[in-house]
Amino acid sequence: ELGMLLAGPFTGRLLGDMGAEIIKVEPPGKPDPLREWGKARYQGRSLWWPVQSRNKKCVTLDLRQERGQRLLLDLIRHSDVLVENFRPGTLERWNLGRDRLWEVNPRLVIARISGYGQTGPYAPRAGFASVAEAMGGIRHINGFPGESPPRLHISLGDSLAGMFAVQGVLAALYWRDVLGGGRGQVVDVSLMEGCFALLESTVPEYDRLGIVRGPGGTGLRGVAPSNIFKSSDDTWMVIAANADNVFRRLCAAMGQPELADDPRFA
């Protein structure tokens, strides 16, 4: 794992949770900023670091130097996967492009995570989860009509990219080892596309019907009751009775089973 901050390290964290041996590579003197990320401190240390870096072994390598590159290639000889989330072209500038990596280990799966993918007009741009969430469309459909699109209080775009990267890595390993492919592949993941993949039927609704889906607040248009409601003792609760059989059970639980057959709620 060569990446820093969130998307690459989250990929390594998930693979480590599955039992993989993860070796995290940090530059000497400039470690992953996640070690000090956030204001919350427990016993003087950031709580981001033990979450994202659990199950990992940490080493330092200066990949800008030839010796650091040689040491990385020594690690690559014995590795199944390399995960990196630099700007596209960074590994190539360090003479660590896929062709050189595959010379050393042709079975290596290379997971590359970036803001907009390895190719295309936006490829050279830095990737940020907040921007990816906006360009990927999920911020547009979040929040309330007429209000500014809010953000979730987590780096959703980074985590989504990490999860898609893990899926790609597992698929590449399955193709290599089970289906007989025999060699590694490049898994190209972008933060923006990870967010875009969550849009469900939003795109074909616009393409075929001209419908522009927007934010819907806490409910779902045309689906009721599926919303949050405040109880008489001021407790927020979620009710998601969005199918006829579920609505019937809800009515029974409310002590009003006759509502299930009321034509007003058909």
C-alpha positions as CSV (number, residue, x, y, z in Angstrom):
1,E,0.0,0.0,0.0
2,L,1.6,3.3,-1.2
3,G,-1.3,5.7,-0.8
4,M,-1.9,8.2,2.0
5,L,-4.9,9.7,3.7
6,L,-8.1,7.9,2.9
7,A,-8.9,6.1,-0.4
8,G,-5.8,4.0,-0.7
9,P,-5.4,3.2,3.0
10,F,-9.1,2.3,3.2
11,T,-8.6,-0.2,0.5
12,G,-5.7,-1.7,2.4
13,R,-7.7,-1.7,5.6
14,L,-10.5,-3.7,4.0
15,L,-8.1,-6.2,2.5
16,G,-6.3,-6.4,5.9
17,D,-9.7,-7.1,7.6
18,M,-10.0,-10.1,5.3
19,G,-6.7,-11.4,6.5
20,A,-4.2,-10.1,3.9
21,E,-0.8,-9.1,5.0
22,I,-0.6,-5.4,4.4
23,I,2.7,-3.5,4.2
24,K,2.1,0.3,4.2
25,V,4.9,2.3,2.6
26,E,5.4,5.9,3.9
27,P,8.1,8.5,2.8
28,P,10.8,9.0,5.4
29,G,10.3,12.3,7.3
30,K,6.8,12.9,5.7
31,P,4.6,10.1,7.1
32,D,0.9,9.7,6.3
33,P,-0.9,12.9,7.5
34,L,-3.6,10.6,8.9
35,R,-1.3,9.9,11.8
36,E,-2.2,13.4,13.1
37,W,-5.5,13.9,11.3
38,G,-8.5,15.5,13.2
39,K,-8.9,17.4,16.4
40,A,-10.1,14.5,18.6
41,R,-7.3,13.0,20.6
42,Y,-7.2,9.9,22.8
43,Q,-4.1,9.7,25.0
44,G,-2.6,12.4,22.8
45,R,-3.0,10.5,19.6
46,S,-5.4,10.8,16.6
47,L,-8.1,8.2,16.4
48,W,-8.2,8.2,12.6
49,W,-4.8,6.4,12.5
50,P,-5.6,3.2,14.4
51,V,-8.9,2.8,12.5
52,Q,-7.5,3.1,9.0
53,S,-4.1,1.5,9.7
54,R,-5.1,-1.6,11.7
55,N,-3.7,-4.9,10.5
56,K,-0.8,-3.1,8.7
57,K,2.9,-3.3,8.9
58,C,4.6,0.1,8.3
59,V,7.9,0.8,6.5
60,T,9.5,3.9,5.0
61,L,10.9,4.2,1.5
62,D,11.9,7.2,-0.5
63,L,10.5,6.4,-3.8
64,R,12.1,9.4,-5.4
65,Q,15.4,7.8,-4.9
66,E,16.7,4.9,-6.9
67,R,17.5,2.9,-3.8
68,G,14.0,3.3,-2.5
69,Q,12.6,2.2,-5.9
70,R,14.8,-0.9,-5.8
71,L,13.6,-1.8,-2.3
72,L,10.0,-1.4,-3.4
73,L,10.7,-3.8,-6.3
74,D,12.1,-6.3,-3.9
75,L,8.8,-6.1,-2.0
76,I,6.9,-6.4,-5.2
77,R,8.5,-9.7,-6.1
78,H,6.7,-11.3,-3.1
79,S,3.4,-9.4,-3.3
80,D,0.1,-10.1,-4.8
81,V,-1.3,-6.6,-4.9
82,L,0.0,-3.0,-5.1
83,V,-2.4,-0.2,-4.0
84,E,-1.7,3.4,-4.8
85,N,-3.7,6.6,-4.8
86,F,-1.3,9.2,-6.2
87,R,-2.1,11.5,-9.1
88,P,-1.9,9.5,-12.4
89,G,1.6,9.5,-13.7
90,T,3.3,9.7,-10.4
91,L,4.6,6.1,-10.4
92,E,5.8,6.5,-13.9
93,R,7.8,9.6,-12.9
94,W,9.5,7.4,-10.3
95,N,10.2,4.7,-12.9
96,L,7.7,2.5,-11.2
97,G,5.1,2.2,-14.0
98,R,3.2,-1.0,-14.6
99,D,5.6,-2.4,-17.2
100,R,8.5,-2.2,-14.8
101,L,6.5,-3.6,-12.0
102,W,5.3,-6.5,-14.2
103,E,8.9,-7.2,-15.3
104,V,9.6,-8.0,-11.6
105,N,6.3,-9.7,-10.9
106,P,3.9,-10.4,-13.9
107,R,1.3,-11.7,-11.4
108,L,1.0,-8.4,-9.6
109,V,-2.4,-6.8,-9.4
110,I,-2.1,-3.0,-9.5
111,A,-4.9,-1.0,-7.9
112,R,-4.8,2.6,-8.9
113,I,-7.1,5.1,-7.2
114,S,-7.4,8.7,-8.4
115,G,-9.9,11.5,-8.6
116,Y,-11.0,10.9,-12.2
117,G,-9.2,7.8,-13.4
118,Q,-5.9,7.2,-15.2
119,T,-7.0,8.5,-18.6
120,G,-9.2,11.4,-19.9
121,P,-9.0,15.2,-19.7
122,Y,-9.4,15.4,-15.9
123,A,-6.9,12.6,-15.1
124,P,-4.1,15.0,-14.0
125,R,-6.2,16.8,-11.5
126,A,-5.9,16.1,-7.8
127,G,-8.8,14.1,-6.3
128,F,-10.9,15.2,-3.3
129,A,-13.8,13.3,-2.0
130,S,-15.9,16.5,-1.6
131,V,-15.4,17.4,-5.2
132,A,-16.0,13.8,-6.4
133,E,-19.3,13.7,-4.4
134,A,-20.4,16.9,-6.2
135,M,-19.3,15.9,-9.7
136,G,-20.5,12.4,-9.2
137,G,-24.1,13.7,-8.5
138,I,-24.8,12.3,-5.0
139,R,-24.6,15.8,-3.4
140,H,-27.2,17.1,-5.8
141,I,-29.8,14.6,-4.7
142,N,-29.0,15.0,-1.0
143,G,-30.6,17.5,1.3
144,F,-33.9,19.5,1.0
145,P,-35.4,21.2,-2.1
146,G,-34.3,24.8,-2.5
147,E,-31.4,24.5,-0.1
148,S,-27.7,24.1,-0.7
149,P,-26.6,20.5,-1.1
150,P,-25.1,19.3,2.2
151,R,-22.2,17.0,2.7
152,L,-22.1,13.9,4.9
153,H,-19.8,14.4,7.9
154,I,-17.6,11.6,6.5
155,S,-15.4,11.3,3.4
156,L,-17.8,9.2,1.5
157,G,-16.2,9.6,-1.9
158,D,-12.9,8.2,-0.6
159,S,-14.5,5.2,1.1
160,L,-16.6,4.4,-2.0
161,A,-13.5,4.4,-4.1
162,G,-11.8,2.1,-1.6
163,M,-14.7,-0.4,-1.7
164,F,-14.8,-0.5,-5.5
165,A,-11.0,-0.9,-5.5
166,V,-11.3,-4.0,-3.2
167,Q,-14.0,-5.4,-5.5
168,G,-11.7,-5.0,-8.5
169,V,-8.7,-6.5,-6.7
170,L,-10.7,-9.5,-5.7
171,A,-12.0,-10.0,-9.2
172,A,-8.5,-9.7,-10.6
173,L,-7.1,-12.2,-8.2
174,Y,-10.0,-14.6,-9.0
175,W,-9.3,-14.2,-12.7
176,R,-5.5,-14.7,-12.1
177,D,-5.7,-17.7,-9.8
178,V,-9.0,-19.5,-10.3
179,L,-9.9,-18.8,-13.9
180,G,-6.4,-19.4,-15.1
181,G,-5.5,-15.9,-16.3
182,G,-2.1,-16.3,-14.7
183,R,-1.1,-12.7,-14.6
184,G,-1.9,-9.4,-13.0
185,Q,-4.1,-6.6,-14.2
186,V,-4.6,-2.9,-13.5
187,V,-7.6,-1.9,-11.5
188,D,-8.4,1.7,-12.3
189,V,-10.8,3.3,-9.8
190,S,-11.9,7.0,-9.7
191,L,-13.5,8.7,-6.7
192,M,-16.0,10.5,-9.0
193,E,-17.1,7.3,-10.7
194,G,-17.5,5.6,-7.3
195,C,-20.0,8.3,-6.4
196,F,-21.7,8.2,-9.8
197,A,-22.3,4.5,-9.4
198,L,-24.7,5.2,-6.6
199,L,-27.2,7.1,-8.6
200,E,-29.5,4.2,-9.2
201,S,-32.0,5.0,-11.9
202,T,-31.3,8.8,-11.9
203,V,-29.5,8.8,-15.2
204,P,-31.9,6.7,-17.3
205,E,-34.8,8.7,-15.8
206,Y,-33.3,11.8,-17.3
207,D,-32.1,10.2,-20.5
208,R,-35.4,8.5,-21.4
209,L,-38.0,10.6,-19.6
210,G,-36.4,14.0,-19.1
211,I,-36.9,13.7,-15.3
212,V,-34.3,15.6,-13.2
213,R,-34.3,14.0,-9.8
214,G,-33.5,16.5,-7.0
215,P,-33.2,16.4,-3.3
216,G,-36.2,15.0,-1.5
217,G,-35.5,15.9,2.1
218,T,-36.0,13.0,4.5
219,G,-38.6,11.1,2.5
220,L,-39.1,9.4,-0.8
221,R,-41.5,10.9,-3.3
222,G,-44.4,8.5,-4.0
223,V,-43.4,6.2,-1.2
224,A,-45.2,6.5,2.1
225,P,-44.7,6.0,5.0
226,S,-40.9,6.0,4.4
227,N,-39.5,8.9,6.4
228,I,-38.3,10.0,9.8
229,F,-41.0,10.8,12.4
230,K,-40.8,12.3,15.9
231,S,-42.6,10.4,18.6
232,S,-44.6,11.8,21.4
233,D,-41.6,11.5,23.7
234,D,-39.4,13.5,21.3
235,T,-37.5,10.5,19.9
236,W,-36.7,10.4,16.1
237,M,-37.5,7.1,14.5
238,V,-37.3,5.8,11.0
239,I,-40.3,4.0,9.4
240,A,-39.7,2.4,6.1
241,A,-43.0,0.7,5.2
242,N,-42.4,0.9,1.5
243,A,-44.1,-2.3,0.3
244,D,-47.7,-3.4,0.7
245,N,-47.0,-6.3,2.9
246,V,-44.8,-4.2,5.2
247,F,-47.5,-1.5,5.3
248,R,-50.0,-4.1,6.4
249,R,-47.8,-5.2,9.2
250,L,-47.2,-1.6,10.3
251,C,-51.0,-1.0,10.4
252,A,-51.4,-4.1,12.6
253,A,-48.6,-2.9,14.9
254,M,-50.4,0.5,15.1
255,G,-53.6,-1.3,16.2
256,Q,-55.3,0.0,13.1
257,P,-55.3,-3.0,10.6
258,E,-58.2,-1.5,8.7
259,L,-55.9,1.1,7.2
260,A,-54.2,-1.5,5.1
261,D,-57.4,-1.9,3.0
262,D,-58.3,1.8,3.0
263,P,-58.4,3.0,-0.6
264,R,-56.9,6.3,0.4
265,F,-53.6,4.5,1.0
266,A,-53.6,2.0,-1.9
